[in-house]
Amino acid sequence: MSPTDTHTLPTSHFQKAAEAREFLITAEVMPPKGGDVSHMVKMAQQLRGRVHAVNITDGSRAVMRMSSLAASVILRQQGLEPICQMACRDRNRIALQADLLGAYALGIRNILALTGDPVKAGDQTGARPVFDLESVRLLQLIRQLNNGVDACDRPLPNQAVRLFAGAAIDPQCRSWSGLQRRFAKKLEAGAQFFQSQLIDDFERLEKFMDQIAAGCDKPILAGIFLLKSAKNAQFINRNVPGVNIPEHIIQRLATASDPLREGMLIAAEQVKAAQQLCQGVHMMAIRREDLIPEILDLAGISPLQTVPTVLQREPAELARVRFSRTKVLGGEG
């Protein structure tokens, strides 16, 4: 076995749970808008033992933040299993391949392939999009790297990777035929799991599962969003395309003596609804990820029986380089 064989590193616990047909739970954490990762780490640590993996967003809504790759490595160092989101908006195929190979070498095993939100939605005036690829072609690229070839079908001389690639899906897409077509393309391109956008219409989700995803053997996780207040819900309705939080939900939040608690109860009800329809939930509670365990408790979801533990073993070649450098520096005095 080659000393650089990173296949000896731990595989994806999330993948193992998916293949075992467990009810999957993931949660989303945003990287910081600066160099201090303490809040991100604190929130993610609250999820230990309650989720199979933690998503790290990649410039969501085109807002500048720390790279998803760097944040994923930081969480992995904390013993948490990340799902590194990777968007095509900011990288051409050279950069995408570089980041995918780098992610694998650093022990990242789960990737969510995304096209990326348009730059005009973000906070960086004058930024230019790349979009050399989009999510379907990125999935195809990951499959090529897994098969030991690059984007031009040239063999990788330094080993194939083994990445567990997933995709986003929006069951509430206005175009039913478009949704059906994109879902089929992502499946064909190699998507191994799907995480949905925020779900506010569970009848629509049920229709999607029955009519489009019927027969699909890949796990589909329903997006559950913690609404903190009626104002928060109204903001989402105005600013998130395709989302229409029902008026009766907004009224529940508006009339509640404790809107945040009411939002947690609503999220728990939605988790229960998702249990009857699909193989998992993707929890989103922006800057209040610490409340996700309690939401899961309210939904009757027990802690994971086997807590995923990411071993902190570095690739052999990195260890050799570090050891060799120590010897050289020591010899120079």
N, C-alpha and C positions, 0 to 999 in steps of 0.2 A: 504493500500500500504506500502511495506517495506521502511524504511528510506534509504536503500541502492539501491533503484530502479533507476538505471541510465537510464531506458527507458524514464524517465521524461526529460532527457536532449534533446536538439534539434536533430532532425533527419537530414539526409543528404539532403541538398538543391540540390546537384548534382543529387541525386536519383530522387527527385521530378521533376526536369527539364527533366531528361531522360524519366521518365514515362509520362510526358506531351508531349513528342515527340518534344521538342524544339531542335533547332540546337545547339549542345553542343560545348563549347569552353573550352579546358583545356590548361594549359601551364606547362612546366617543369622547375623546379628550383633545382640546385644542392646544397646540404649542404656544409658548409665550410670544408676546410682541415685544421682545427684548431678550436680554441674555440671562435673566433670572428664571430658572426652571422650578423653583421651590413650590409654587402653587400647583403647577402641572403635576409634579411628582406627588404632592400631598393628596390631590384629588384622585390620582390613579391608584395610589396605595389603598385608598378606601374601598377599592373594587376587588382587592385580593380575595380569592375564595368565592367570589360571587359571579364572576364573568369568565368565559373561556379565553377571551382576548380583548385587548384595548385598541380601538382605532385611533390613529394619529392623523389628523386632517392635514391636507396639503393645499395651503392657500385657499381655504374655503371662502366662497363669495369674492375671490380675487383680493382678499385682504392680506397684506404682507405680514408674515409671521416666521418664526424659526422653521427651518426645513423639517419636513416630516421624517426624513431619514435620520437626521441628528436626534430628534426627539424620540424616535423609536429605539435608537441605540441606548439613549439615557434610560428609558423605561425598562429595556432589557437588562441593563445593569442593576436595576432595582428588583430583578427577578420576575418581572411581569412579561407576558407574551404580547407583543404588539402586532397589529395589522397596519402596515405602512401604506397609507394612501399615496398614489402616484398619479399626478395629473399631467396630461399632454400639453396643456396650455403654455407652460413655461420652458419646455425642453424639446429639442429635436431628437431624432432617433439615436444619434450618437450619445447625447447626454442621458437619454432614458436607459440605454444599454449600460452605460457607465454606472449609473445609480443602481440599477438592478444587480449588476455584478458586485458592486460595493456593498449593497444591502445584504446579499447572500454571504459574502465573506465576513461580514460583521455579525452574522448569526440571525438575521431577519429571515423568516420563512414565509410570512403571509403578506400578500400584496393585494390592495384593492385598486383595480385599474379604472381610471376616470378620464374623461375628456377634459373637464375643468370648466369652471364658470367663466363667462366673458370678462375681460379685464375692465370694461367700462362699468361693471358692477362694483368694482373695488375701490381702494383708497390710494392708488398710485397713479396720479395723473401723468399721462404721457407714456405709460407702459405699453409695450407692443406684444401681442400674442404670438405664439409660435404655431401650435396646432399642426406640426409636421405629420403626426398621427392622431387618431382619436381612440376611444376606449376599445373598440373591437380590434383594431389593428395592434393596439398595445397588448391585448390578450394573446393575439397571434404571435407577437414578438416574444412574450414570456414563454410561450410553448416552444418556440424555436430555441431559446436559451436552455430550457429544460431538456431539449433533445440534443444539445451540444453543438448548435450552430448559431451564427449571428444573423442579423437582419438580412444579410446578403447570401445566406445559406453557406457561409464559409465555416469550417469546423473551428470550434473553440479549442486552441491548443492547451489551455490550462484548465480543463475540466468543465463539464456541464454544471448547471445549477439545479436546484430542486425547490422551486417556489410554488406555493399554494395560492393560486390566483383567483380572485373573485371580482365581481362587477356590481355596479349599482343598478337598481331597477325602480321604476316609478309606476306602480299599478294604477295610479290616478291620472295617468297621462290622458290628455283629451282625445288623442288619436288612438283608437283601439287597434286598428290595423298596424299603425306605426309601432305601438307597444309590442304587438305580437312579432313583428318583423325584427325589432331590435333584440328582443329576448332570444329569439331563435338564433340570430347572428352571434350573440354573446355565448350562447351554449356551444355553438359550432366552433367558435374561436378558442374554446377551452376554459370558460368560466367554471370554477369548481364550487362556488357558492355565490349567493346574491344577498345584498343588503338593500332594503328599500328606503326610499325617502320617507319623510314624515307621513304617517297614515292618519287621515282624519275620517275616512269613509271605509268602514270595515265590510260593508256590503260589496263595495267595489273590490276590495282585497279578495273576498270570497269568490267573486266572479272571475277575477284574475287566476286564482288558484284552480278553479274548476274548468275554465275554458282555455287558458293559455298555458299554465304550468302543469296541467294534468299530465301525468306520466313522466315528469321531470324528476330525476333521482338526485338532483343537487339541492342542498338545503337553501331555503329562502327565509330570510330574517326580516320581520316586519319592523319598520322604524317607529319607535315610541318616543315622543317628545314631551318633556316636562314643561307644562305651561305654568308660569309663576303668577300670572294675574290676567284679568280681562284685557288690560292694556297690552300685555305681552302677546296675547292671542290675536288682538287686532293688528298689532305691528306685523306679525307673521303673515296674516291674511293680505296685508298691503304689499309686503316685500318679498315673499317667497312664491315664485310662480308655481301654479298648479295646486296650491294648498288653499283650502276653504274650510277653516275650522267652523263647525256648525254654530248657529246662534245660541242653541240651548246650552252648549258647552261654555260659551262666553258668558251667558247669564248665570250659570252655576258659579263661575269664578267671580263675577261682579257682585253677587249677593252673598258670597261666603264671608263669614267672620274672619276666616284665615285662608286667604286665596291660595297661598303656597301649599298648605295642607290639602286643600280641595284639588289643586293641580296634581298632587301626589296620588290622591284617591282616583282621579280620572286616569292617570297613567297606569295605575294598578289594574283598573277595569280593562284597559286596553291590552295589557299583557295577558290577562285571562282570555280575552277574545282571540288574541293571536294564537294562544295555545291550541285552540280548536281548529285553526286554519292552516298553520305552517310549522316549520321546524325550528323556529327561534325568534328572538327579538333583538333588535339593535337599539340600545337605550341612548337617548340624547338629553342631557340636562346641563346646558351650558353654564359653566362656572359653579354648578352645584352638583357635580358628579358624586359628591359625598352622600347625597340623598338616594342614590340608586339602590343601595342595599335595602333601605327601608321600603322603597317602592316594591321591590321584589318580595320582601316579607309580606306586604299588604296583599300581593297577588298570590301568596301561597307558594312561592318559589323558594325551595330550600337551598342552603349553601351547597356548593359543588362537593361531591363526595371525594373526588380526587382533585386537590388544588394544583393547577399547573405550576410547575417550578422550572424556570428557565435556568439551566446550569450556566455558570459564568466561566466557560472554558474557551480560551481563545484559540484560533486556528494555529496549528503547529508551526507554520512558517512564520507567523507573527512572533511567536514565542522564541523561535530560533534567531530571528533578526534582533529581537530585544536582547537576548542573551549574548549574541555575538557582539552587539554594540557595547554592551556593558564591559565585556572582556577587552575590547579595543580601547575604550576610554580608560579603563583601569590600567592597561599597559602603557598608556601615554602619560600616566601620572596626573 
